[in-house]
Amino acid sequence: MARALMNGQPLMAFGFFKGMPQVNERYAKILPDRVIQFPSDGNTYICHPPFTFQGQWRHELRHEAESIFWLLFWWAIYALPVGADQSSSIPPEIWVMFQRQDKASRSCLIPDFNEAAVDSLYAPLVTLLRAMAGYISLDHWWAKEEHLRHPEFVHEAFLRLIFNFILEHNGASFMDLPRQAD
C-alpha cells in the first residue's frame, strides 16, 4: 500500500523529483505517443512541501504505482532461486520495517535499499529497485511542474525503467532462474 494512503495525506518530505528516464529506441518505436506525452528531460525538480498539510487530498493513480513497487520489493526479498541455501534469509531489520503498517518504516527502506535483502543470484534487481524507488521517495502531490503531477507519470517512469532493465539484462542467467516453491 502506498505510504500516503496509510497516512491519509501527502507525504511530507523534502528533496528532488527525478525527471522522466531516457527511452530506448525500441521503446520509442513501440510507444511513440508515450514518448511525446512524457519526454525524457534528465532534470531534477525541487520538492518543498509546507510544514503542515491543509487541503483536500484523495487517492490518485500514482499511488497504485507505489503499490506495484512494494509488491516487486516484497517478491525480490522473498524469492529464493532453486538450490539456494535456505539460510539466506531476509535481514530482520528489513522484514520488520516492511511488515509495519506505518509510512515511516517503509520510507526508511527506500533511499538505502540493502543488497543483503535479496538473494545474491538476484542482486542485479537491486539496481532496478533503487531506480524505481527514486520515483516514489517523494510525493508528486507537491510538484509545481504539471508534468510531474500527471496521474501516469510514475507509471511511465516505471515502465521505462523495467523495459530498459529487461533489454540490458536480456539473456542474463538470473532472468530465467526458477524460484523455489513456497
N, C-alpha and C positions, 0 to 999 in steps of 0.2 A: 504494500500500500504506500502511496506517496506520502511523504512527510507532512506536506501542507494539509492533506486530508486528515491525518492524525491530529494535527494541530488546530484545524478548523479556521485557519487563516494563512496568508502567505508567509513563507519563511523569512525571518529577519536576519539576513546575512549580508555582509559587505564583500565586495571583490570585483572580479571582472568576468563578464559574459564572453564566451568564445563565439567568434563568427562561424559561418557555415563551413564545414570541411570541403576540401577540394574534391572535384569529381574525376572519376576515371573516364577515359574516352569511351569505353564500352557502356558505362552508366549513362553518359550523355546521349548515346545513340538509342538506348532503350527508353529513357525517360527525359526527352528534351524539354518538355513542358515544365518539369520539376526544376531543371537546371535554370530555366528562365525565371520561374517563380521564386526560387531560392538560390540566388547567385552566391558563389564562393567569394569571400572577401578577405579572409585571413586577419581581419581586425579583431580587436577586443574592445569591449564596451563596459563602462563603469556601472556597477550595481551599487546604489547608495539609497537604501530604504530609509524612511523616517524611523525614529526610535520607538514609535508606537503605531499600531495599525488602527485606523478608524475608517470604516467604509463598508461597502457591500462586497463580499467575497463569495465565490462559487467554485464548484468543481469544474475543471476545464480539461480538454482533451490532452494537454501536455502532462497532466497528472497520470494518465494511462501510460505514457512513455516511461515515466519513472517507475511505475509498477512493473513494466516489462524489464527494466534494468534490474530491479530487485529479484525478479524471477530468474533471470540469467545469472545473477550473482549467486543466488541460492544453489542453482544447478552446478555452477562452477566449483563451489566449495564442497558440495556434497558428492559429486561424481568421482568414482574411482574406476580406472581402467581395469579390464580383466587382467588378473595376475598381479595387481598392485598389492602391496603389503597393507593388510587391514589396519596395521598400527599407524599408518599415515593418516592421522585424524585431523579434524579441524581444530586449530588453536582455540582453547576455551574462551579467551577474551573476545574473539571474533564471534563465536557461537552465541555467547551471552548478549553481546551488543546487537546481533542480528535478530535474536528472539524477542528482545524487549519491544514493547509497543509504544515507544516514545521517539519523537523525531531526533532528539539529541544523540541517542545511541547510534542510530543509522547514519546521521550526519558525520559522526566520528569515523565511520568506515570509508567514506568517500574519498577524502583527499590523500589518504595514505594506505591504500589497499595493500595488505600484507601478502606477499607472494607465497608465504607458507600456508596460506589458507587453501591453495589449490594444489592438487597432486602435481608433482614435478613434471609428469608427462604432459599435463595440460598447461604448463607455465606460459606459453605464448598467449593464452586467453587473458592473462593479467594486463597486457598492453591494451587489448580491446576494452576491457572493463574500465581501466583508468581513463581511456579516451572518452568512453560513454559517460563516465561519472563527471567529467568536466562540463557536460551539458546539463546536469541536474544539480550541481553543487549549490547553485543559486536559484532563486525563484524568479522566473521570467515575468512574473506579475509586475515587478519593479522596473522592467526595462523601459527606457524612454524611447528607444527606437522601435518603430511599429513592426518591422520585420522580425524582431526578436520575440514579440508578443503574439505572433501568428500562431494559431492553435496547433499547426502541424510542424512548426519549426524544429522542435526537439525530435519528433518522429523522423523528419527528413534527415537531420544530423545523424541519428542512429542508423538509418537505412544506408547512408553513405559510408559510415564507419564500418558497418558489418559487411557491406559489399566490397569495400577496399580490403578488409581483413581476409575475406574469403579468397579474393584474387591473389593477394600477397602470399597466402599460405596454401594455395591450391597444390595438392599432392604431398603436403607435409604429413608425416606419419601420425601426428596427434589428431588430424582431422577425421581419420577413419577408425580411431581406436574404439573397439567395443567397450561398453560400460558394464560394470558388474551389476547384477540384479540386486534389488533392494533386499 
